[in-house]
């Protein structure tokens, strides 16, 4: 029997904020958290460098990234799929 095992790797969904580097995109991940003292919902964000082998993701695209082995000093994520294409201006 070949059952698909659930992946233990983390996946995140975020927006591409830079595609200037070769084979790399910078992805902004935003999340809402409750402030521990003031009980207000505040936005927290993190930027991750993700590997994009074919250069298919462009500025403004919403993509999914998956955790991987270290690919360089700052790159530990791989862009896996396109969630939503950027709107054309």
URVENTA-V394838 format. One record per residue. RES is the residue in three letters. PHI is phi in degrees with one decimal (999 if undefined). Layout:
res=RES phi=PHI
res=RES phi=PHI
//
This chain:
res=UNK phi=999
res=UNK phi=-114.1
res=UNK phi=-95.2
res=UNK phi=-76.8
res=UNK phi=-81.9
res=UNK phi=-67.2
res=UNK phi=-71.2
res=UNK phi=-88.0
res=UNK phi=-82.4
res=UNK phi=-74.0
res=UNK phi=-126.1
res=UNK phi=-133.2
res=UNK phi=-119.9
res=UNK phi=-156.4
res=UNK phi=-104.2
res=UNK phi=-74.2
res=UNK phi=-108.2
res=UNK phi=-154.5
res=UNK phi=-131.0
res=UNK phi=-77.8
res=UNK phi=-80.7
res=UNK phi=-71.0
res=UNK phi=60.5
res=UNK phi=-139.7
res=UNK phi=-123.1
res=UNK phi=-101.4
res=UNK phi=-116.6
res=UNK phi=-96.9
res=UNK phi=-107.7
res=UNK phi=-113.1
res=UNK phi=-142.7
res=UNK phi=-101.4
res=UNK phi=-132.1
res=UNK phi=-87.5
res=UNK phi=-66.2
res=UNK phi=-64.3
res=UNK phi=-99.1
res=UNK phi=-89.7
res=UNK phi=55.8
res=UNK phi=-101.5
res=UNK phi=-78.7
res=UNK phi=-122.0
res=UNK phi=-90.8
res=UNK phi=-118.0
res=UNK phi=-137.9
res=UNK phi=-140.6
res=UNK phi=-109.7
res=UNK phi=-125.3
res=UNK phi=-92.0
res=UNK phi=-121.8
res=UNK phi=-77.4
res=UNK phi=-129.6
res=UNK phi=-54.8
res=UNK phi=-97.3
res=UNK phi=65.7
res=UNK phi=-87.8
res=UNK phi=-97.7
res=UNK phi=-117.0
res=UNK phi=-55.0
res=UNK phi=94.5
res=UNK phi=-67.4
res=UNK phi=-99.4
res=UNK phi=-131.1
res=UNK phi=-105.2
res=UNK phi=-119.5
res=UNK phi=-124.0
res=UNK phi=-63.7
res=UNK phi=-146.4
res=UNK phi=-68.7
res=UNK phi=-61.4
res=UNK phi=-99.1
res=UNK phi=-159.5
res=UNK phi=-60.2
res=UNK phi=-113.9
res=UNK phi=-109.2
res=UNK phi=-125.3
res=UNK phi=-129.8
res=UNK phi=-124.8
res=UNK phi=-72.6
res=UNK phi=-103.9
res=UNK phi=-155.6
res=UNK phi=-88.3
res=UNK phi=-90.2
res=UNK phi=-149.6
res=UNK phi=-73.0
res=UNK phi=-67.0
res=UNK phi=-69.9
res=UNK phi=-79.4
res=UNK phi=-91.5
//
